[in-house]
Amino acid sequence: KLGRDLGDMLIEGRAILAGEEMEQSQGHEVRGLTDEDLDSYDFLKVQFRDDMRLFAGGGGAIEGTYEREDNSPVVVHRSTLSIRNPNAKNLIAFRVGGDSMEPTLAKNGIVIADTTQNRIDRIHDGDIYAFQNLDDMECAVKRLSMSKNGDVVIIESDNPSDKTTSEEAENIRLIGRIVWAWREF
């Protein structure tokens, strides 16, 4: 519908959104896209925190705390997200650091978290969440489950070489449930 190949849009998306002139390819006109243009084609501009990685093992703690800031967006089609009626204001994108979630999430891949799904008492057991451990302020991305009595969070990696751990629920701050992931091969 946009007259662009989706692969080209992912590679050139930031420049296109910024209104930069790009080389013409395959006879298509490249132009800056407004929020209205994106909305009319069911694309969302999601805030991207490229300055912070979600720890996924193998790289040590992530410095700093999670706070929303404005950075260049990630552009995704609404239909690729695992939620109904997504709103870009409720989504935030991060880069994955480490390999403990491979093969599901790749090191340096990008994930999008739905920040409306941030209540510890509403964890969907086995889903992947971005969260912050309040003891060491480390931000991470892992599979989470709740203990039967709801006071302990079970933290699992997809990489079989990593151990399952647990943490008191009061020490975990959910950023949101992961609803989209991108990886390079």
Backbone as a ProteinNet text record, in pm:
[ID]
protein_1_A
[PRIMARY]
KLGRDLGDMLIEGRAILAGEEMEQSQGHEVRGLTDEDLDSYDFLKVQFRDDMRLFAGGGGAIEGTYEREDNSPVVVHRSTLSIRNPNAKNLIAFRVGGDSMEPTLAKNGIVIADTTQNRIDRIHDGDIYAFQNLDDMECAVKRLSMSKNGDVVIIESDNPSDKTTSEEAENIRLIGRIVWAWREF
[TERTIARY]
80.5	0	85	202.5	290.5	381.7	380.8	471	613.7	632.2	764.3	768.2	881.6	905	919.4	857.9	862.7	1006.1	1090.3	1231.3	1300.1	1272.8	1329.3	1280.9	1152.2	1098.3	1164.4	1192	1259	1400.6	1470.5	1607.8	1610.1	1522.7	1525.2	1421.7	1347.6	1234.4	1265.2	1376.3	1409.2	1432.8	1504.5	1532.5	1404.6	1318.7	1193.1	1106.7	1095.2	1014.4	1069.7	1201.3	1264	1252.9	1201.5	1184.1	1310.3	1412	1535.7	1513.8	1583.9	1576.4	1660.1	1602.6	1671.5	1687.2	1778.6	1792.7	1663.8	1626	1506.5	1539.1	1446.7	1468.4	1344.2	1363.4	1255.8	1148	1185.1	1091	991.7	1005.6	912.6	960.7	867.2	900.8	911.2	1020.2	1038.5	1009.6	923.8	889.6	875.2	877.9	854.3	710.3	688	553.7	508.6	388	332.5	265	229	155.5	24.7	-39.6	-165.7	-143.6	-30.5	1.4	16.3	94	117.5	-12.8	-94.6	-220.3	-313.3	-315.6	-405.5	-365.5	-241	-194.9	-175.7	-227.8	-222	-80.8	8.1	141	143.5	226.2	244.2	390	411.3	546	561.4	650.5	670.2	799.8	791.8	909.4	1018	1141.3	1253.1	1358.7	1387.8	1491.1	1621.9	1686.6	1811.6	1926.3	1905.1	2009.8	2013	1920	1913.2	1880.6	1951.3	1924.6	1862	1773.3	1715.4	1808.3	1858	1950.6	1884.6	1953.2	1904.1	2020.4	2104.7	2215.8	2339.1	2451.9	2577.9	2640.6	2588.6	2647.1	2658.1	2614.5	2622.2	2502	2501.7	2388	2378.7	2258.1	2233.1	2233.6	2310.7	2319.8	2197.6	2157.4	2049	1914.3	1815.1	1680.7	1593.6	1481.5	1386.7	1305.4	1314.4	1228.9	1202.1	1080.6	1047.4	1112	1175.2	1235.4	1201.2	1214.9	1189.5	1316.8	1311.9	1417.9	1352.7	1431.6	1377	1279.9	1171.3	1071.5	1105.8	1041.1	1037.4	898.7	891.7	764.2	722.4	602.7	550.7	406	362.9	224.1	142.9	24.8	-61.1	-83.9	-100.4	-134.4	-21.7	101.5	213.6	225.7	150.1	156.3	58.9	96.6	12.7	-89.5	-146.1	-250.8	-357.1	-477	-585.1	-579.5	-614.2	-623.9	-503.7	-382.6	-264.9	-263.9	-211.7	-196.3	-48	12.3	156.2	197.3	107.2	140.6	166.9	114.4	129.1	240.1	316.5	420.6	557.2	658.3	795.1	887.5	984.2	1076.1	1213.2	1274.9	1407.7	1492.4	1623.2	1716	1749	1767.3	1798.8	1949.8	1999.2	2141.7	2160.9	2250.8	2277.6	2203	2230.9	2177.6	2090.6	2051	1976.7	1834.8	1783.8	1649.7	1653.9	1773.3	1781.6	1733.1	1666.4	1649.9	1530.1	1448.5	1328.2	1362.6	1449.1	1492.1	1642.8	1685.1	1826.5	1897.8	2025.7	2109.8	2107.6	2087.7	2077.4	1946.2	1854.4	1722.7	1644.5	1529.4	1444.5	1312.9	1266.8	1137.8	1051.2	920.7	825.2	743.4	737	660.9	533.5	423.7	296.8	296.2	311.3	324.8	193.9	81.9	-43.5	-50.5	33.5	38	154.7	141.7	252.6	216.2	108.9	68.7	120.9	197.6	259.7	155.3	39.6	-65.3	-142.9	-108.2	-176.5	-80.8	30.7	125.5	57.9	74.4	29.1	146.4	134.3	245.6	304.7	436.2	508.9	524.8	459.2	476.9	609.1	656.9	783	753.2	826.1	806.4	938.8	930	1040	1013.2	1117.2	1098	1226.3	1211.9	1324.6	1328.4	1447.6	1468.5	1502.6	1420.8	1438.9	1555	1606.1	1722.8	1849	1872.3	1995	1968.3	1840.9	1797	1825.5	1855.2	1879.9	1749.3	1748.5	1632	1658	1556.1	1575.3	1451.9	1467.4	1357.9	1366.4	1260.8	1257.7	1113.8	1098.8	967.4	939	819.1	783.4	661.1	659.8	544.4	535.7	417.6	397.3	390	439.7	424.1	276	239.8	98.1	41.9	122.1	71.1	91.3	152.3	163.1	266.5	357.4	457.3	596.2	613.3	742.7	723.2	814.4	814.6	922.1	886	979.8	1028.9	1161.5	1225.4	1298.4	1252.7	1308.9	1367.3	1476.4	1538.7	1499.4	1503.5	1476.4	1601.5	1718.5	1845.1	1862.4	1871	1877.8	2002.1	2103.6	2224.6	2208.4	2100	2076.3	1982.9	2004.4	1924.9	1799.1	1696.6	1575.2	1603.2	1559.3	1576.5	1440.4	1439.5	1315.5	1348.2	1246	1262	1130.3	1140.6	1020.3	943.1	811.9	728.9	743.8	762.2	775.6	904.4	999.5	1125.6	1125.2	1011.2	1001.1	904.9	950.5	864.3	848.7	727.2	703.6	703.1	776.6	771.2	655.8	642.6	532.3	556	449.8	459.3	511.4	599.2	655	547.9	520.5	415.2	467.9	599.1	658.5	808.4	870.2	1015.6	1069.8	1188.9	1259.1	1399.9	1449.3	1585.5	1651.6	1784.7	1862.3	1907.6	1921.9	1974	2110.3
-120.1	0	126.8	119.7	236.7	246.3	144.7	145.4	115.2	51.5	20	-125.9	-188.4	-322.4	-314.9	-407.5	-403.8	-410.4	-490.7	-498.6	-363.3	-293.4	-158.7	-64.8	-74.9	14.3	-9.6	-135.7	-163.8	-106.7	-120.6	-70.8	81.1	140.2	283.9	359.3	289.4	347.9	475.2	476.3	595.8	716	694.2	805	853.7	760.9	797.8	878.7	830.7	901.5	1039.6	1052.4	1181.3	1275.3	1225.6	1309.1	1326	1244.2	1253.5	1201.8	1261.6	1214.2	1088.2	985	858.2	835.6	744.5	708.1	645.4	680.4	619.5	474.6	382.1	242.3	187.4	108	42.1	140.1	264.8	361.8	415.3	384.5	432.5	564.7	651.5	778.2	757	803.5	793.7	930.2	933	1060.2	1039.9	1148.2	1141.3	1102.7	1018.7	973.7	1038.1	1089.2	1149.3	1041.1	1074.7	981.4	941.4	1035.5	1005.6	905.7	921.9	826.2	686.3	677.8	547.7	487.5	567.4	518.8	468.7	537.1	496.5	362.1	321.5	190.9	92	125.3	40.4	15.8	112.4	105.5	188.5	147.7	221.3	262.7	384.2	429.5	403.4	311	271.8	333.4	395.5	456.4	350.3	381.7	287.5	336.2	257.8	289.1	223	275.9	219.3	244.6	334.3	364.8	263.7	169.2	73.7	-64.3	-165.1	-302.6	-378.9	-472	-561.6	-680.7	-704.2	-811.8	-946.2	-1028	-1163.3	-1260.3	-1234.1	-1323.1	-1294.7	-1340.4	-1336	-1199.4	-1096.8	-966.1	-880.6	-928	-847.5	-756.4	-683.1	-597.4	-478.4	-431.3	-312.2	-193.4	-93.5	24.5	112.2	180.1	277	214.2	299.1	252.7	274.5	204	218.3	345.3	434.8	552.3	579.9	621.4	646.4	775.1	770.9	887.4	881.5	996	998.7	963.8	862	822.6	795.1	757.8	723.9	607.6	608.8	502.4	377.1	268	146.2	146	116	115.1	-29.5	-64.7	-200.3	-194.4	-299.7	-309.1	-364.5	-307	-348.3	-499.4	-560.6	-702.8	-793	-741.4	-824.8	-831.7	-748.9	-747.7	-849.8	-910.8	-1015.5	-959	-841.7	-781.6	-723	-708.9	-646.6	-496.2	-423.3	-277.3	-209.3	-234	-173.7	-21.7	43.9	188.6	217.9	294.2	321	385.3	459.6	523.3	421.5	299.6	196	96.8	122.9	30.8	96	13.5	63.2	-47.5	-9	-105.2	-97.5	-214.3	-225.6	-320	-310.3	-405.8	-510.9	-635.7	-746.1	-759.4	-770.3	-793.2	-931.7	-1010.6	-1144.7	-1250.8	-1377.6	-1489.9	-1586.7	-1551.4	-1647.7	-1673.7	-1590.6	-1613.7	-1672.4	-1706.9	-1773	-1916.7	-1971	-1920.9	-1826.9	-1806.5	-1724.4	-1578.7	-1519.2	-1381.1	-1380.1	-1313	-1310.9	-1194.5	-1215.3	-1106.4	-995.9	-873	-753.3	-744.6	-837.8	-828.3	-715.6	-684.4	-578.5	-641.7	-601.8	-648.2	-527.2	-547.9	-443.4	-494.9	-412.1	-445	-361	-424.7	-356.3	-312.8	-183.4	-131.8	-132.5	-163.8	-176.6	-311.1	-404.9	-536.7	-539.1	-460.1	-440.3	-471	-544.4	-578.3	-716.1	-721.5	-846.1	-952.2	-909.5	-1004.9	-1056.6	-1008.1	-1053	-1114.8	-1165.9	-1234.1	-1355.6	-1372.2	-1492.2	-1588.8	-1694.3	-1787.2	-1833.5	-1820.7	-1864.9	-1759.9	-1645.3	-1539	-1466.2	-1395.5	-1322.8	-1178.7	-1129.3	-994.4	-919.4	-788.4	-697.8	-653.4	-656.8	-621	-563.4	-505.1	-449.5	-513.9	-562	-614.5	-495.9	-467.8	-349	-360.9	-483.8	-500.1	-444.2	-481	-436.9	-342.3	-307.8	-216.2	-269.3	-398.6	-460.4	-476.3	-440.7	-462.6	-587.4	-669.9	-798	-833.8	-937.5	-994.1	-1145.2	-1204.6	-1348.2	-1397	-1529.4	-1590.9	-1586.1	-1540.8	-1529.3	-1614	-1664.5	-1735.3	-1697.3	-1712.4	-1683.9	-1814.2	-1809	-1923.2	-1936.5	-2051.1	-2075.2	-1971.8	-1927.2	-1829	-1685.1	-1664.5	-1531.9	-1439.2	-1490.8	-1402.2	-1416.5	-1512.9	-1535.8	-1541.6	-1474.3	-1478.3	-1577	-1672	-1769.3	-1713.1	-1704.3	-1638.9	-1745	-1764.5	-1869.8	-1813.8	-1874.7	-1844.3	-1952.1	-1920.4	-2021.3	-2099.9	-2044	-2111.7	-2219.6	-2346.4	-2454.2	-2450	-2374.9	-2367.5	-2272.3	-2195.4	-2102.6	-2164.9	-2130.1	-2184.4	-2100.6	-2167.5	-2098.8	-2037.2	-1913.7	-1846.5	-1799.2	-1740.6	-1683.9	-1557.8	-1476.3	-1349.7	-1317.7	-1255.3	-1210.5	-1115.1	-1132.1	-1050.9	-902.2	-866.6	-725.6	-662.3	-744.1	-693	-681.6	-713.4	-710	-600.2	-515.9	-413.6	-450	-485.2	-520.2	-394.7	-399.5	-293.6	-323.8	-450.8	-491.8	-628	-683.7	-813.9	-793	-881.8	-873.3	-916.7	-829.6	-854.9	-862.2	-838.4	-841.1	-857.7	-932.6	-949.6	-952.1	-896.5	-894.2	-948.1	-1021.9	-1074.2	-1076.3	-1071.2	-1088.7	-1232.7	-1284.7	-1419.5	-1412
0	0	0	64.5	70.3	-50.7	-137	-250.6	-209	-95.7	-42.5	-1.9	-16.4	33.3	184.9	258.6	404.5	455.8	393.2	433.1	419.7	308.6	290.6	399.6	435.2	538.4	672.7	706.3	832.5	833.3	722.5	713.7	708.7	630.8	609.5	692.4	777.6	848.9	924.1	997.9	1074.7	984.6	875.6	784.6	717.3	678.1	613.6	709.8	834.8	933.8	965.2	959	985.9	865.9	752.7	635.1	552.8	580.3	504.3	362.9	269.4	131.8	119.1	62.1	42.2	-107.3	-143.2	-282.4	-331.8	-452.6	-511.4	-543.6	-513.8	-547.6	-615.7	-717.8	-791.1	-835.9	-861.6	-914.5	-813.1	-684	-582.8	-526	-498.4	-435.4	-284.6	-227.4	-83.5	-24.4	78.2	139.7	289.5	363.1	506.6	532.6	630.6	663.2	793.1	793.2	913.8	996.9	1120.6	1205	1138.9	1069.5	1001.9	888.1	813.7	707.2	765.2	872.3	933.8	984	1051.1	1106.5	996.5	884.2	776.2	717.5	734.7	686.7	802	920.3	1038.8	1091	1071.7	1130.8	1258.8	1353.3	1478.2	1492.9	1543.1	1579.6	1729.3	1765.1	1903.8	1954.5	2072	2134	2151.6	2109.6	2114.4	2211.9	2313.3	2411.9	2369.7	2267.1	2218	2315.5	2412.5	2510.1	2624.6	2627.4	2736.3	2682.2	2729.4	2688.9	2803.1	2767.8	2867.2	2881.2	3000.2	3029.7	3001	2923.6	2897.7	2914.2	3013.8	3044.6	2962.5	3012.3	2939.5	2927.1	2992.9	2972.4	3096.4	3210.3	3330.5	3344.7	3453	3486.3	3392.3	3373.3	3294.5	3388.9	3357.2	3442.5	3423.9	3528.9	3520.6	3546.8	3554.2	3582.8	3460.8	3458.3	3349.3	3368	3273	3267.8	3121.5	3089.3	2948.8	2901.5	2786.2	2722.2	2573.7	2507.1	2363.8	2288.2	2204.6	2112.9	1978.6	1880.2	1749.6	1763.5	1687.6	1701.6	1621.8	1658.8	1579.9	1515.4	1387.3	1316.8	1292.3	1340.5	1324.1	1277.7	1209.7	1168.4	1284.2	1305.1	1417.2	1419.6	1303.7	1297.8	1345	1355.2	1398.8	1550.9	1622.9	1768.8	1826.1	1938.1	1996.8	2095.7	2063.4	2145.6	2053.7	2106.2	2029.2	2048.2	1945.8	1949.7	2017	1965.8	2028.6	2015.4	2116	2117.6	2138.3	2048.2	2054.2	2186	2250.3	2378	2487.9	2472	2573.5	2542.1	2436.5	2393.3	2403.4	2430.6	2434.7	2383.2	2301.7	2241.3	2308.3	2324.2	2383.2	2300.2	2315.6	2257.4	2363.3	2320.4	2410.7	2423	2546.1	2570.5	2629.1	2574.6	2625.4	2548.2	2583.7	2506.5	2586.1	2707.4	2789	2739	2649.4	2594.9	2453.7	2405.9	2275.1	2288.9	2192.7	2056.9	2037.5	2139.6	2124.3	2096	2178.3	2160.4	2137.9	2032.6	1998.3	2065.2	2097	2145.5	2040.4	2084.6	1999.5	1922.9	1942.9	1882.7	1950.1	1895.4	1950.3	1994.9	2112.9	2164.5	2195.9	2189.5	2227.2	2345	2450.3	2570.1	2574.8	2615.1	2638.2	2784.7	2808.3	2945.1	3023.2	2957.5	3032.4	3103.7	3062.7	3125.9	3224.3	3330.4	3424	3569.3	3588.8	3726	3762.9	3869.9	3914.1	3947.8	3995.6	4031.9	3910.8	3792.3	3670.1	3569.5	3617.1	3528.8	3466.4	3335.5	3265.5	3270.5	3349.4	3368.7	3236.4	3224.7	3107	2998.6	3010.8	2911.7	2936.9	2836.7	2846.2	2884.9	2985	3037.4	3044.3	3027.8	3061.8	3205.1	3288.1	3428.2	3486.4	3603.6	3676.2	3814	3851.4	3985.5	4074.4	4172.6	4255.5	4353.1	4376.1	4462.5	4397.9	4270.3	4203	4085.7	4062	3956.2	3815.9	3804.5	3675.4	3599.8	3471.7	3386.5	3303.5	3288.3	3221.3	3139.6	3057.2	2980.1	2996.9	3054.8	3085.7	3086.8	3092.3	3114.5	3263.7	3298.7	3439.3	3471.7	3593.8	3649.9	3796.2	3853.1	3995.1	4073.8	4197.7	4287.4	4322.1	4377.7	4410.1	4505.9	4603.5	4699.1	4652.4	4534.5	4473.8	4533.9	4615.9	4675.6	4615.5	4523.7	4459.4	4308.3	4235.4	4089.7	4045.3	3960.2	3905.3	3772.9	3758.5	3644.1	3562.3	3436.3	3352.3	3223.5	3180.4	3052.1	2952.4	2822.8	2720.6	2684.9	2709.6	2683.9	2791	2751.3	2850.5	2939.1	2901.4	2984.1	3102.7	3106.9	3217.6	3320.4	3446.1	3556	3578.7	3628.1	3672.1	3808.8	3828.9	3957.3	4006.2	4123.8	4175.9	4254.4	4273.3	4345	4413.6	4530.3	4599.6	4508	4500	4411.8	4442	4567	4604.2	4550.8	4505.7	4451.2	4299.5	4235.5	4089.5	4047	3954.3	3893	3745.7	3705.3	3564.9	3479.7	3370	3268.4	3174.5	3134.2	3048.4	2987.4	2930.9	2863.3	2722.1	2677.5	2542.8	2442.6	2345.8	2248	2104.2	2087.2	1952.8	1968.3	1876.8	1879.8	1736.9	1721.1	1593	1614.9	1519.2	1529.9	1393.8	1396	1273.2	1265.4	1144.8	1126.6	1064
[MASK]
+++++++++++++++++++++++++++++++++++++++++++++++++++++++++++++++++++++++++++++++++++++++++++++++++++++++++++++++++++++++++++++++++++++++++++++++++++++++++++++++++++++++++++++++++++++++++

